[in-house]
Amino acid sequence: MMAKQPASIGETSSMNLNARLDALKGRHASLDSRIFEEDRRPQPDSETLTRLKIEKLQVKDEIERIRSSLN
C-alpha cells in the first residue's frame, strides 16, 4: 500500500476554500428558504426579514470573494 503524498500548501488552501465555499452555498440556500417561509406567513416579521436578508447578502459577498480568489 502506497502512502498518500501530503498536499502542497496551495492545494490544501484551495481544498479548504472549496469546502468553505460549499458550506456558504448551503448557508445561502438555507437563508433563502427561511426568507421565503417568513415572507409567506400571514404577518411576516419585518425585522426578521431584514436580518435574514442582510445575512444572506453577507454570505453572497463572501462566496464571491472566495470565488475570485480561486480564479
CHARMM internal coordinates of N, CA and C (Angstrom, degrees):
IC EDIT
DIST 1 N 1 CA 1.4556
DIST 1 CA 1 C 1.5180
ANGL 1 N 1 CA 1 C 109.37
DIST 1 C 2 N 1.3095
ANGL 1 CA 1 C 2 N 116.11
DIHE 1 N 1 CA 1 C 2 N 132.95
DIST 2 N 2 CA 1.4518
ANGL 1 C 2 N 2 CA 121.71
DIHE 1 CA 1 C 2 N 2 CA -177.14
DIST 2 CA 2 C 1.5205
ANGL 2 N 2 CA 2 C 110.83
DIHE 1 C 2 N 2 CA 2 C -90.95
DIST 2 C 3 N 1.3156
ANGL 2 CA 2 C 3 N 116.64
DIHE 2 N 2 CA 2 C 3 N 137.00
DIST 3 N 3 CA 1.4696
ANGL 2 C 3 N 3 CA 120.45
DIHE 2 CA 2 C 3 N 3 CA 177.17
DIST 3 CA 3 C 1.5182
ANGL 3 N 3 CA 3 C 108.84
DIHE 2 C 3 N 3 CA 3 C -74.87
DIST 3 C 4 N 1.3035
ANGL 3 CA 3 C 4 N 115.93
DIHE 3 N 3 CA 3 C 4 N 141.34
DIST 4 N 4 CA 1.4592
ANGL 3 C 4 N 4 CA 120.81
DIHE 3 CA 3 C 4 N 4 CA 179.29
DIST 4 CA 4 C 1.5205
ANGL 4 N 4 CA 4 C 109.06
DIHE 3 C 4 N 4 CA 4 C -75.54
DIST 4 C 5 N 1.3086
ANGL 4 CA 4 C 5 N 115.47
DIHE 4 N 4 CA 4 C 5 N 133.38
DIST 5 N 5 CA 1.4587
ANGL 4 C 5 N 5 CA 121.18
DIHE 4 CA 4 C 5 N 5 CA 177.08
DIST 5 CA 5 C 1.5230
ANGL 5 N 5 CA 5 C 109.54
DIHE 4 C 5 N 5 CA 5 C -69.35
DIST 5 C 6 N 1.3215
ANGL 5 CA 5 C 6 N 117.62
DIHE 5 N 5 CA 5 C 6 N 137.97
DIST 6 N 6 CA 1.4643
ANGL 5 C 6 N 6 CA 118.14
DIHE 5 CA 5 C 6 N 6 CA 176.66
DIST 6 CA 6 C 1.5292
ANGL 6 N 6 CA 6 C 109.69
DIHE 5 C 6 N 6 CA 6 C -65.12
DIST 6 C 7 N 1.2932
ANGL 6 CA 6 C 7 N 115.52
DIHE 6 N 6 CA 6 C 7 N 144.41
DIST 7 N 7 CA 1.4649
ANGL 6 C 7 N 7 CA 120.67
DIHE 6 CA 6 C 7 N 7 CA 179.28
DIST 7 CA 7 C 1.5155
ANGL 7 N 7 CA 7 C 109.39
DIHE 6 C 7 N 7 CA 7 C -70.33
DIST 7 C 8 N 1.3152
ANGL 7 CA 7 C 8 N 115.73
DIHE 7 N 7 CA 7 C 8 N 148.90
DIST 8 N 8 CA 1.4604
ANGL 7 C 8 N 8 CA 119.30
DIHE 7 CA 7 C 8 N 8 CA 175.38
DIST 8 CA 8 C 1.5214
ANGL 8 N 8 CA 8 C 108.85
DIHE 7 C 8 N 8 CA 8 C -67.80
DIST 8 C 9 N 1.3067
ANGL 8 CA 8 C 9 N 116.34
DIHE 8 N 8 CA 8 C 9 N 162.18
DIST 9 N 9 CA 1.4626
ANGL 8 C 9 N 9 CA 120.38
DIHE 8 CA 8 C 9 N 9 CA -178.12
DIST 9 CA 9 C 1.5180
ANGL 9 N 9 CA 9 C 110.61
DIHE 8 C 9 N 9 CA 9 C -59.44
DIST 9 C 10 N 1.3120
ANGL 9 CA 9 C 10 N 118.04
DIHE 9 N 9 CA 9 C 10 N -43.06
DIST 10 N 10 CA 1.4647
ANGL 9 C 10 N 10 CA 121.08
DIHE 9 CA 9 C 10 N 10 CA 178.90
DIST 10 CA 10 C 1.5177
ANGL 10 N 10 CA 10 C 112.07
DIHE 9 C 10 N 10 CA 10 C -63.19
DIST 10 C 11 N 1.3362
ANGL 10 CA 10 C 11 N 115.78
DIHE 10 N 10 CA 10 C 11 N -38.74
DIST 11 N 11 CA 1.4560
ANGL 10 C 11 N 11 CA 120.75
DIHE 10 CA 10 C 11 N 11 CA 178.92
DIST 11 CA 11 C 1.5303
ANGL 11 N 11 CA 11 C 110.49
DIHE 10 C 11 N 11 CA 11 C -66.60
DIST 11 C 12 N 1.3194
ANGL 11 CA 11 C 12 N 116.81
DIHE 11 N 11 CA 11 C 12 N -44.15
DIST 12 N 12 CA 1.4608
ANGL 11 C 12 N 12 CA 121.62
DIHE 11 CA 11 C 12 N 12 CA 179.16
DIST 12 CA 12 C 1.5143
ANGL 12 N 12 CA 12 C 110.12
DIHE 11 C 12 N 12 CA 12 C -63.13
DIST 12 C 13 N 1.3118
ANGL 12 CA 12 C 13 N 116.03
DIHE 12 N 12 CA 12 C 13 N -44.02
DIST 13 N 13 CA 1.4580
ANGL 12 C 13 N 13 CA 120.80
DIHE 12 CA 12 C 13 N 13 CA 179.56
DIST 13 CA 13 C 1.5283
ANGL 13 N 13 CA 13 C 110.41
DIHE 12 C 13 N 13 CA 13 C -61.57
DIST 13 C 14 N 1.3120
ANGL 13 CA 13 C 14 N 116.23
DIHE 13 N 13 CA 13 C 14 N -42.08
DIST 14 N 14 CA 1.4603
ANGL 13 C 14 N 14 CA 121.24
DIHE 13 CA 13 C 14 N 14 CA 179.58
DIST 14 CA 14 C 1.5276
ANGL 14 N 14 CA 14 C 110.63
DIHE 13 C 14 N 14 CA 14 C -65.17
DIST 14 C 15 N 1.3416
ANGL 14 CA 14 C 15 N 116.84
DIHE 14 N 14 CA 14 C 15 N -40.48
DIST 15 N 15 CA 1.4586
ANGL 14 C 15 N 15 CA 120.32
DIHE 14 CA 14 C 15 N 15 CA 178.69
DIST 15 CA 15 C 1.5242
ANGL 15 N 15 CA 15 C 110.27
DIHE 14 C 15 N 15 CA 15 C -64.96
DIST 15 C 16 N 1.3410
ANGL 15 CA 15 C 16 N 116.57
DIHE 15 N 15 CA 15 C 16 N -41.15
DIST 16 N 16 CA 1.4608
ANGL 15 C 16 N 16 CA 120.31
DIHE 15 CA 15 C 16 N 16 CA 178.21
DIST 16 CA 16 C 1.5203
ANGL 16 N 16 CA 16 C 110.92
DIHE 15 C 16 N 16 CA 16 C -63.28
DIST 16 C 17 N 1.3313
ANGL 16 CA 16 C 17 N 116.52
DIHE 16 N 16 CA 16 C 17 N -40.83
DIST 17 N 17 CA 1.4626
ANGL 16 C 17 N 17 CA 120.17
DIHE 16 CA 16 C 17 N 17 CA 179.01
DIST 17 CA 17 C 1.5270
ANGL 17 N 17 CA 17 C 110.81
DIHE 16 C 17 N 17 CA 17 C -66.19
DIST 17 C 18 N 1.3222
ANGL 17 CA 17 C 18 N 117.00
DIHE 17 N 17 CA 17 C 18 N -38.94
DIST 18 N 18 CA 1.4631
ANGL 17 C 18 N 18 CA 119.84
DIHE 17 CA 17 C 18 N 18 CA 178.06
DIST 18 CA 18 C 1.5227
ANGL 18 N 18 CA 18 C 111.17
DIHE 17 C 18 N 18 CA 18 C -65.45
DIST 18 C 19 N 1.3296
ANGL 18 CA 18 C 19 N 117.08
DIHE 18 N 18 CA 18 C 19 N -39.24
DIST 19 N 19 CA 1.4636
ANGL 18 C 19 N 19 CA 120.69
DIHE 18 CA 18 C 19 N 19 CA 176.77
DIST 19 CA 19 C 1.5270
ANGL 19 N 19 CA 19 C 109.92
DIHE 18 C 19 N 19 CA 19 C -64.82
DIST 19 C 20 N 1.3231
ANGL 19 CA 19 C 20 N 116.72
DIHE 19 N 19 CA 19 C 20 N -42.22
DIST 20 N 20 CA 1.4702
ANGL 19 C 20 N 20 CA 121.20
DIHE 19 CA 19 C 20 N 20 CA 178.42
DIST 20 CA 20 C 1.5263
ANGL 20 N 20 CA 20 C 109.96
DIHE 19 C 20 N 20 CA 20 C -63.78
DIST 20 C 21 N 1.3320
ANGL 20 CA 20 C 21 N 115.96
DIHE 20 N 20 CA 20 C 21 N -41.07
DIST 21 N 21 CA 1.4581
ANGL 20 C 21 N 21 CA 120.96
DIHE 20 CA 20 C 21 N 21 CA 178.93
DIST 21 CA 21 C 1.5310
ANGL 21 N 21 CA 21 C 110.65
DIHE 20 C 21 N 21 CA 21 C -61.08
DIST 21 C 22 N 1.3267
ANGL 21 CA 21 C 22 N 116.61
DIHE 21 N 21 CA 21 C 22 N -44.56
DIST 22 N 22 CA 1.4667
ANGL 21 C 22 N 22 CA 120.47
DIHE 21 CA 21 C 22 N 22 CA 178.49
DIST 22 CA 22 C 1.5284
ANGL 22 N 22 CA 22 C 110.97
DIHE 21 C 22 N 22 CA 22 C -61.30
DIST 22 C 23 N 1.3341
ANGL 22 CA 22 C 23 N 116.83
DIHE 22 N 22 CA 22 C 23 N -42.93
DIST 23 N 23 CA 1.4658
ANGL 22 C 23 N 23 CA 120.84
DIHE 22 CA 22 C 23 N 23 CA 179.42
DIST 23 CA 23 C 1.5295
ANGL 23 N 23 CA 23 C 110.59
DIHE 22 C 23 N 23 CA 23 C -63.48
DIST 23 C 24 N 1.3254
ANGL 23 CA 23 C 24 N 116.41
DIHE 23 N 23 CA 23 C 24 N -41.18
DIST 24 N 24 CA 1.4693
ANGL 23 C 24 N 24 CA 120.34
DIHE 23 CA 23 C 24 N 24 CA 179.80
DIST 24 CA 24 C 1.5298
ANGL 24 N 24 CA 24 C 111.55
DIHE 23 C 24 N 24 CA 24 C -66.57
DIST 24 C 25 N 1.3226
ANGL 24 CA 24 C 25 N 116.94
DIHE 24 N 24 CA 24 C 25 N -37.73
DIST 25 N 25 CA 1.4656
ANGL 24 C 25 N 25 CA 120.22
DIHE 24 CA 24 C 25 N 25 CA 177.60
DIST 25 CA 25 C 1.5266
ANGL 25 N 25 CA 25 C 110.03
DIHE 24 C 25 N 25 CA 25 C -62.62
DIST 25 C 26 N 1.3269
ANGL 25 CA 25 C 26 N 116.17
DIHE 25 N 25 CA 25 C 26 N -40.29
DIST 26 N 26 CA 1.4632
ANGL 25 C 26 N 26 CA 120.07
DIHE 25 CA 25 C 26 N 26 CA 177.09
DIST 26 CA 26 C 1.5160
ANGL 26 N 26 CA 26 C 111.44
DIHE 25 C 26 N 26 CA 26 C -64.78
DIST 26 C 27 N 1.3338
ANGL 26 CA 26 C 27 N 116.17
DIHE 26 N 26 CA 26 C 27 N -42.30
DIST 27 N 27 CA 1.4685
ANGL 26 C 27 N 27 CA 120.98
DIHE 26 CA 26 C 27 N 27 CA 178.58
DIST 27 CA 27 C 1.5319
ANGL 27 N 27 CA 27 C 110.28
DIHE 26 C 27 N 27 CA 27 C -63.27
DIST 27 C 28 N 1.3283
ANGL 27 CA 27 C 28 N 116.72
DIHE 27 N 27 CA 27 C 28 N -41.43
DIST 28 N 28 CA 1.4620
ANGL 27 C 28 N 28 CA 121.92
DIHE 27 CA 27 C 28 N 28 CA 179.15
DIST 28 CA 28 C 1.5322
ANGL 28 N 28 CA 28 C 110.34
DIHE 27 C 28 N 28 CA 28 C -61.30
DIST 28 C 29 N 1.3200
ANGL 28 CA 28 C 29 N 116.79
DIHE 28 N 28 CA 28 C 29 N -44.33
DIST 29 N 29 CA 1.4638
ANGL 28 C 29 N 29 CA 121.18
DIHE 28 CA 28 C 29 N 29 CA 179.66
DIST 29 CA 29 C 1.5245
ANGL 29 N 29 CA 29 C 110.79
DIHE 28 C 29 N 29 CA 29 C -65.53
DIST 29 C 30 N 1.3213
ANGL 29 CA 29 C 30 N 116.59
DIHE 29 N 29 CA 29 C 30 N -39.62
DIST 30 N 30 CA 1.4580
ANGL 29 C 30 N 30 CA 121.30
DIHE 29 CA 29 C 30 N 30 CA 178.04
DIST 30 CA 30 C 1.5286
ANGL 30 N 30 CA 30 C 111.17
DIHE 29 C 30 N 30 CA 30 C -62.85
DIST 30 C 31 N 1.3255
ANGL 30 CA 30 C 31 N 115.96
DIHE 30 N 30 CA 30 C 31 N -44.38
DIST 31 N 31 CA 1.4592
ANGL 30 C 31 N 31 CA 120.18
DIHE 30 CA 30 C 31 N 31 CA 178.32
DIST 31 CA 31 C 1.5236
ANGL 31 N 31 CA 31 C 110.84
DIHE 30 C 31 N 31 CA 31 C -63.76
DIST 31 C 32 N 1.3165
ANGL 31 CA 31 C 32 N 116.46
DIHE 31 N 31 CA 31 C 32 N -39.71
DIST 32 N 32 CA 1.4612
ANGL 31 C 32 N 32 CA 121.11
DIHE 31 CA 31 C 32 N 32 CA 178.25
DIST 32 CA 32 C 1.5283
ANGL 32 N 32 CA 32 C 110.18
DIHE 31 C 32 N 32 CA 32 C -59.64
DIST 32 C 33 N 1.3250
ANGL 32 CA 32 C 33 N 116.93
DIHE 32 N 32 CA 32 C 33 N -43.72
DIST 33 N 33 CA 1.4668
ANGL 32 C 33 N 33 CA 121.53
DIHE 32 CA 32 C 33 N 33 CA 178.30
DIST 33 CA 33 C 1.5228
ANGL 33 N 33 CA 33 C 111.46
DIHE 32 C 33 N 33 CA 33 C -64.29
DIST 33 C 34 N 1.3217
ANGL 33 CA 33 C 34 N 116.22
DIHE 33 N 33 CA 33 C 34 N -42.95
DIST 34 N 34 CA 1.4677
ANGL 33 C 34 N 34 CA 120.26
DIHE 33 CA 33 C 34 N 34 CA -179.99
DIST 34 CA 34 C 1.5295
ANGL 34 N 34 CA 34 C 111.10
DIHE 33 C 34 N 34 CA 34 C -64.19
DIST 34 C 35 N 1.3285
ANGL 34 CA 34 C 35 N 116.36
DIHE 34 N 34 CA 34 C 35 N -39.36
DIST 35 N 35 CA 1.4732
ANGL 34 C 35 N 35 CA 120.42
DIHE 34 CA 34 C 35 N 35 CA 177.65
DIST 35 CA 35 C 1.5252
ANGL 35 N 35 CA 35 C 109.85
DIHE 34 C 35 N 35 CA 35 C -63.71
DIST 35 C 36 N 1.3194
ANGL 35 CA 35 C 36 N 116.14
DIHE 35 N 35 CA 35 C 36 N -45.52
DIST 36 N 36 CA 1.4603
ANGL 35 C 36 N 36 CA 121.32
DIHE 35 CA 35 C 36 N 36 CA -179.83
DIST 36 CA 36 C 1.5326
ANGL 36 N 36 CA 36 C 110.24
DIHE 35 C 36 N 36 CA 36 C -59.65
DIST 36 C 37 N 1.3373
ANGL 36 CA 36 C 37 N 116.32
DIHE 36 N 36 CA 36 C 37 N -47.56
DIST 37 N 37 CA 1.4663
ANGL 36 C 37 N 37 CA 120.45
DIHE 36 CA 36 C 37 N 37 CA -179.16
DIST 37 CA 37 C 1.5282
ANGL 37 N 37 CA 37 C 111.61
DIHE 36 C 37 N 37 CA 37 C -64.12
DIST 37 C 38 N 1.3080
ANGL 37 CA 37 C 38 N 117.15
DIHE 37 N 37 CA 37 C 38 N -43.25
DIST 38 N 38 CA 1.4688
ANGL 37 C 38 N 38 CA 120.30
DIHE 37 CA 37 C 38 N 38 CA 179.66
DIST 38 CA 38 C 1.5280
ANGL 38 N 38 CA 38 C 110.22
DIHE 37 C 38 N 38 CA 38 C -63.23
DIST 38 C 39 N 1.3152
ANGL 38 CA 38 C 39 N 116.51
DIHE 38 N 38 CA 38 C 39 N -40.76
DIST 39 N 39 CA 1.4542
ANGL 38 C 39 N 39 CA 121.79
DIHE 38 CA 38 C 39 N 39 CA -178.08
DIST 39 CA 39 C 1.5298
ANGL 39 N 39 CA 39 C 111.94
DIHE 38 C 39 N 39 CA 39 C -66.88
DIST 39 C 40 N 1.3177
ANGL 39 CA 39 C 40 N 117.42
DIHE 39 N 39 CA 39 C 40 N -26.85
DIST 40 N 40 CA 1.4707
ANGL 39 C 40 N 40 CA 122.22
DIHE 39 CA 39 C 40 N 40 CA -178.95
DIST 40 CA 40 C 1.5230
ANGL 40 N 40 CA 40 C 112.61
DIHE 39 C 40 N 40 CA 40 C -83.38
DIST 40 C 41 N 1.3249
ANGL 40 CA 40 C 41 N 117.94
DIHE 40 N 40 CA 40 C 41 N -13.23
DIST 41 N 41 CA 1.4642
ANGL 40 C 41 N 41 CA 120.03
DIHE 40 CA 40 C 41 N 41 CA 179.88
DIST 41 CA 41 C 1.5308
ANGL 41 N 41 CA 41 C 109.87
DIHE 40 C 41 N 41 CA 41 C -62.32
DIST 41 C 42 N 1.3333
ANGL 41 CA 41 C 42 N 116.77
DIHE 41 N 41 CA 41 C 42 N 153.66
DIST 42 N 42 CA 1.4700
ANGL 41 C 42 N 42 CA 119.19
DIHE 41 CA 41 C 42 N 42 CA 178.66
DIST 42 CA 42 C 1.5354
ANGL 42 N 42 CA 42 C 112.96
DIHE 41 C 42 N 42 CA 42 C -56.13
DIST 42 C 43 N 1.3254
ANGL 42 CA 42 C 43 N 116.71
DIHE 42 N 42 CA 42 C 43 N -39.18
DIST 43 N 43 CA 1.4658
ANGL 42 C 43 N 43 CA 120.31
DIHE 42 CA 42 C 43 N 43 CA 177.25
DIST 43 CA 43 C 1.5280
ANGL 43 N 43 CA 43 C 108.74
DIHE 42 C 43 N 43 CA 43 C -131.64
DIST 43 C 44 N 1.3340
ANGL 43 CA 43 C 44 N 116.84
DIHE 43 N 43 CA 43 C 44 N 83.59
DIST 44 N 44 CA 1.4691
ANGL 43 C 44 N 44 CA 119.87
DIHE 43 CA 43 C 44 N 44 CA -178.40
DIST 44 CA 44 C 1.5282
ANGL 44 N 44 CA 44 C 111.43
DIHE 43 C 44 N 44 CA 44 C -59.46
DIST 44 C 45 N 1.2984
ANGL 44 CA 44 C 45 N 115.47
DIHE 44 N 44 CA 44 C 45 N 143.60
DIST 45 N 45 CA 1.4686
ANGL 44 C 45 N 45 CA 121.79
DIHE 44 CA 44 C 45 N 45 CA 176.90
DIST 45 CA 45 C 1.5243
ANGL 45 N 45 CA 45 C 107.74
DIHE 44 C 45 N 45 CA 45 C -84.13
DIST 45 C 46 N 1.3233
ANGL 45 CA 45 C 46 N 116.33
DIHE 45 N 45 CA 45 C 46 N 111.13
DIST 46 N 46 CA 1.4678
ANGL 45 C 46 N 46 CA 120.32
DIHE 45 CA 45 C 46 N 46 CA -175.39
DIST 46 CA 46 C 1.5291
ANGL 46 N 46 CA 46 C 111.56
DIHE 45 C 46 N 46 CA 46 C -65.61
DIST 46 C 47 N 1.3196
ANGL 46 CA 46 C 47 N 118.24
DIHE 46 N 46 CA 46 C 47 N -33.41
DIST 47 N 47 CA 1.4709
ANGL 46 C 47 N 47 CA 120.03
DIHE 46 CA 46 C 47 N 47 CA 177.88
DIST 47 CA 47 C 1.5179
ANGL 47 N 47 CA 47 C 111.05
DIHE 46 C 47 N 47 CA 47 C -66.29
DIST 47 C 48 N 1.3209
ANGL 47 CA 47 C 48 N 116.52
DIHE 47 N 47 CA 47 C 48 N -42.11
DIST 48 N 48 CA 1.4649
ANGL 47 C 48 N 48 CA 120.47
DIHE 47 CA 47 C 48 N 48 CA 177.82
DIST 48 CA 48 C 1.5193
ANGL 48 N 48 CA 48 C 110.25
DIHE 47 C 48 N 48 CA 48 C -63.95
DIST 48 C 49 N 1.3205
ANGL 48 CA 48 C 49 N 116.69
DIHE 48 N 48 CA 48 C 49 N -44.66
DIST 49 N 49 CA 1.4713
ANGL 48 C 49 N 49 CA 120.22
DIHE 48 CA 48 C 49 N 49 CA 178.68
DIST 49 CA 49 C 1.5259
ANGL 49 N 49 CA 49 C 111.07
DIHE 48 C 49 N 49 CA 49 C -59.78
DIST 49 C 50 N 1.3071
ANGL 49 CA 49 C 50 N 117.05
DIHE 49 N 49 CA 49 C 50 N -44.34
DIST 50 N 50 CA 1.4667
ANGL 49 C 50 N 50 CA 121.20
DIHE 49 CA 49 C 50 N 50 CA 179.60
DIST 50 CA 50 C 1.5206
ANGL 50 N 50 CA 50 C 110.91
DIHE 49 C 50 N 50 CA 50 C -61.88
DIST 50 C 51 N 1.3297
ANGL 50 CA 50 C 51 N 116.30
DIHE 50 N 50 CA 50 C 51 N -45.78
DIST 51 N 51 CA 1.4689
ANGL 50 C 51 N 51 CA 120.80
DIHE 50 CA 50 C 51 N 51 CA -179.44
DIST 51 CA 51 C 1.5314
ANGL 51 N 51 CA 51 C 110.88
DIHE 50 C 51 N 51 CA 51 C -62.19
DIST 51 C 52 N 1.3406
ANGL 51 CA 51 C 52 N 115.99
DIHE 51 N 51 CA 51 C 52 N -44.45
DIST 52 N 52 CA 1.4636
ANGL 51 C 52 N 52 CA 120.20
DIHE 51 CA 51 C 52 N 52 CA -179.75
DIST 52 CA 52 C 1.5306
ANGL 52 N 52 CA 52 C 111.44
DIHE 51 C 52 N 52 CA 52 C -65.12
DIST 52 C 53 N 1.3216
ANGL 52 CA 52 C 53 N 116.50
DIHE 52 N 52 CA 52 C 53 N -40.46
DIST 53 N 53 CA 1.4662
ANGL 52 C 53 N 53 CA 120.40
DIHE 52 CA 52 C 53 N 53 CA -179.90
DIST 53 CA 53 C 1.5301
ANGL 53 N 53 CA 53 C 111.43
DIHE 52 C 53 N 53 CA 53 C -66.70
DIST 53 C 54 N 1.3201
ANGL 53 CA 53 C 54 N 116.70
DIHE 53 N 53 CA 53 C 54 N -39.33
DIST 54 N 54 CA 1.4688
ANGL 53 C 54 N 54 CA 120.16
DIHE 53 CA 53 C 54 N 54 CA 177.18
DIST 54 CA 54 C 1.5212
ANGL 54 N 54 CA 54 C 110.05
DIHE 53 C 54 N 54 CA 54 C -64.03
DIST 54 C 55 N 1.3312
ANGL 54 CA 54 C 55 N 116.24
DIHE 54 N 54 CA 54 C 55 N -44.71
DIST 55 N 55 CA 1.4662
ANGL 54 C 55 N 55 CA 119.81
DIHE 54 CA 54 C 55 N 55 CA 179.33
DIST 55 CA 55 C 1.5197
ANGL 55 N 55 CA 55 C 110.93
DIHE 54 C 55 N 55 CA 55 C -62.91
DIST 55 C 56 N 1.3279
ANGL 55 CA 55 C 56 N 116.84
DIHE 55 N 55 CA 55 C 56 N -39.97
DIST 56 N 56 CA 1.4650
ANGL 55 C 56 N 56 CA 120.91
DIHE 55 CA 55 C 56 N 56 CA 178.78
DIST 56 CA 56 C 1.5338
ANGL 56 N 56 CA 56 C 110.65
DIHE 55 C 56 N 56 CA 56 C -62.67
DIST 56 C 57 N 1.3291
ANGL 56 CA 56 C 57 N 117.17
DIHE 56 N 56 CA 56 C 57 N -41.15
DIST 57 N 57 CA 1.4682
ANGL 56 C 57 N 57 CA 120.43
DIHE 56 CA 56 C 57 N 57 CA 177.18
DIST 57 CA 57 C 1.5302
ANGL 57 N 57 CA 57 C 111.86
DIHE 56 C 57 N 57 CA 57 C -65.07
DIST 57 C 58 N 1.3270
ANGL 57 CA 57 C 58 N 116.85
DIHE 57 N 57 CA 57 C 58 N -38.59
DIST 58 N 58 CA 1.4645
ANGL 57 C 58 N 58 CA 120.38
DIHE 57 CA 57 C 58 N 58 CA 177.77
DIST 58 CA 58 C 1.5217
ANGL 58 N 58 CA 58 C 110.82
DIHE 57 C 58 N 58 CA 58 C -64.05
DIST 58 C 59 N 1.3298
ANGL 58 CA 58 C 59 N 116.00
DIHE 58 N 58 CA 58 C 59 N -41.63
DIST 59 N 59 CA 1.4622
ANGL 58 C 59 N 59 CA 120.36
DIHE 58 CA 58 C 59 N 59 CA 177.94
DIST 59 CA 59 C 1.5270
ANGL 59 N 59 CA 59 C 109.73
DIHE 58 C 59 N 59 CA 59 C -64.09
DIST 59 C 60 N 1.3218
ANGL 59 CA 59 C 60 N 116.78
DIHE 59 N 59 CA 59 C 60 N -43.05
DIST 60 N 60 CA 1.4727
ANGL 59 C 60 N 60 CA 120.69
DIHE 59 CA 59 C 60 N 60 CA 178.88
DIST 60 CA 60 C 1.5288
ANGL 60 N 60 CA 60 C 110.75
DIHE 59 C 60 N 60 CA 60 C -60.86
DIST 60 C 61 N 1.3308
ANGL 60 CA 60 C 61 N 116.96
DIHE 60 N 60 CA 60 C 61 N -42.16
DIST 61 N 61 CA 1.4641
ANGL 60 C 61 N 61 CA 120.60
DIHE 60 CA 60 C 61 N 61 CA 177.98
DIST 61 CA 61 C 1.5225
ANGL 61 N 61 CA 61 C 111.44
DIHE 60 C 61 N 61 CA 61 C -61.31
DIST 61 C 62 N 1.3307
ANGL 61 CA 61 C 62 N 116.65
DIHE 61 N 61 CA 61 C 62 N -41.94
DIST 62 N 62 CA 1.4659
ANGL 61 C 62 N 62 CA 119.48
DIHE 61 CA 61 C 62 N 62 CA 179.48
DIST 62 CA 62 C 1.5277
ANGL 62 N 62 CA 62 C 110.92
DIHE 61 C 62 N 62 CA 62 C -67.49
DIST 62 C 63 N 1.3339
ANGL 62 CA 62 C 63 N 117.20
DIHE 62 N 62 CA 62 C 63 N -37.97
DIST 63 N 63 CA 1.4692
ANGL 62 C 63 N 63 CA 120.78
DIHE 62 CA 62 C 63 N 63 CA 176.10
DIST 63 CA 63 C 1.5247
ANGL 63 N 63 CA 63 C 109.43
DIHE 62 C 63 N 63 CA 63 C -58.86
DIST 63 C 64 N 1.3175
ANGL 63 CA 63 C 64 N 117.16
DIHE 63 N 63 CA 63 C 64 N -45.76
DIST 64 N 64 CA 1.4652
ANGL 63 C 64 N 64 CA 121.00
DIHE 63 CA 63 C 64 N 64 CA -179.34
DIST 64 CA 64 C 1.5300
ANGL 64 N 64 CA 64 C 111.80
DIHE 63 C 64 N 64 CA 64 C -64.88
DIST 64 C 65 N 1.3325
ANGL 64 CA 64 C 65 N 117.10
DIHE 64 N 64 CA 64 C 65 N -38.95
DIST 65 N 65 CA 1.4735
ANGL 64 C 65 N 65 CA 120.07
DIHE 64 CA 64 C 65 N 65 CA 177.53
DIST 65 CA 65 C 1.5252
ANGL 65 N 65 CA 65 C 110.92
DIHE 64 C 65 N 65 CA 65 C -62.31
DIST 65 C 66 N 1.3208
ANGL 65 CA 65 C 66 N 116.49
DIHE 65 N 65 CA 65 C 66 N -43.26
DIST 66 N 66 CA 1.4618
ANGL 65 C 66 N 66 CA 120.08
DIHE 65 CA 65 C 66 N 66 CA -179.67
DIST 66 CA 66 C 1.5257
ANGL 66 N 66 CA 66 C 109.98
DIHE 65 C 66 N 66 CA 66 C -66.99
DIST 66 C 67 N 1.3286
ANGL 66 CA 66 C 67 N 116.76
DIHE 66 N 66 CA 66 C 67 N -44.55
DIST 67 N 67 CA 1.4701
ANGL 66 C 67 N 67 CA 119.47
DIHE 66 CA 66 C 67 N 67 CA 179.24
DIST 67 CA 67 C 1.5254
ANGL 67 N 67 CA 67 C 111.37
DIHE 66 C 67 N 67 CA 67 C -58.52
DIST 67 C 68 N 1.3172
ANGL 67 CA 67 C 68 N 117.36
DIHE 67 N 67 CA 67 C 68 N -41.60
DIST 68 N 68 CA 1.4650
ANGL 67 C 68 N 68 CA 119.34
DIHE 67 CA 67 C 68 N 68 CA -178.98
DIST 68 CA 68 C 1.5271
ANGL 68 N 68 CA 68 C 111.10
DIHE 67 C 68 N 68 CA 68 C -70.37
DIST 68 C 69 N 1.3208
ANGL 68 CA 68 C 69 N 118.32
DIHE 68 N 68 CA 68 C 69 N -29.99
DIST 69 N 69 CA 1.4738
ANGL 68 C 69 N 69 CA 119.75
DIHE 68 CA 68 C 69 N 69 CA 178.64
DIST 69 CA 69 C 1.5265
ANGL 69 N 69 CA 69 C 111.48
DIHE 68 C 69 N 69 CA 69 C -76.02
DIST 69 C 70 N 1.3267
ANGL 69 CA 69 C 70 N 117.59
DIHE 69 N 69 CA 69 C 70 N -22.70
DIST 70 N 70 CA 1.4572
ANGL 69 C 70 N 70 CA 120.77
DIHE 69 CA 69 C 70 N 70 CA 178.81
DIST 70 CA 70 C 1.5325
ANGL 70 N 70 CA 70 C 112.21
DIHE 69 C 70 N 70 CA 70 C -81.05
DIST 70 C 71 N 1.3178
ANGL 70 CA 70 C 71 N 116.87
DIHE 70 N 70 CA 70 C 71 N -17.14
DIST 71 N 71 CA 1.4710
ANGL 70 C 71 N 71 CA 120.41
DIHE 70 CA 70 C 71 N 71 CA -179.10
DIST 71 CA 71 C 1.4899
ANGL 71 N 71 CA 71 C 112.81
DIHE 70 C 71 N 71 CA 71 C -91.54
END
COOR INIT
IC SEED 1 N 1 CA 1 C
IC BUILD
